[in-house]
Amino acid sequence: MEISPIAPPTVNSTNASSQANAVLSSDFETFLQMLTAQARYQDPLEPIDSTEYAAQLAQFSMVEQQVMSNSLLTALMAQLGSNSMAQMASWIGMDARTTAPNYFSGDPIEIEPRPTSGAEAVSLIVYDENDLEVQRLTLPVSNTTIEWNGLQDDNTPFPDGLYRFEVESRAGGEVIGIQKVATYSRVSEARLENGETILVLSGGVEIPARDVTGLREGQSL
């Protein structure tokens, strides 16, 4: 279990802020030198209106404030990203509830079927990592959590690998709904990609953290 190394965002934001302040200081000195030179070499017969000086100062002040605001926003976003990673790190070793494929290695997988309202018959459909249907089982019309033992029709176990599940609901002999089934899978890694936290589950399955609909203490494997 690991967290992929990520350069601390707060350090970058601090450097960015320092660089922005240095640029502002340098630009402001240059601006004052130019303004002084403009006043010194102006035409005495057509002096620059004082309101023009005020307008230039106001314009520079607006640019200065905008740069400072951008710097503060960058630092804030970096801090939020850091806090998010710290929170996600605490998920490592826990079991996350998702509809992503689950890794089967011989132990039963707990699944949560959710038949469509009005269903008269319910089937559990099992797909392998190639998205091929490998099993279809009859389930009671209920939301009760069950365990898939990973046994084929001849009672031999399925090969180790990734499997996903769907529940097919029927009424009057017609399919009235097909839902993905949620299972719990161990979180082994968390990393930040393009501002989004990605979780790595058992079997190498990668999902965005927003797809997790539940968490619980990691069960013994």
PyMOL commands that set and color helices and strands:
alter all, ss='L'
color gray80, all
select helices_A, chain A and resi 9-40+50-89+202-204+209-211
alter helices_A, ss='H'
color red, helices_A
select strands_A, chain A and resi 2-3+95-98+102-104+109-112+121-127+133-139+146-148+161-171+174-180+182-193+196-201+206-208+214-216
alter strands_A, ss='S'
color yellow, strands_A
deselect
rebuild
show_as cartoon
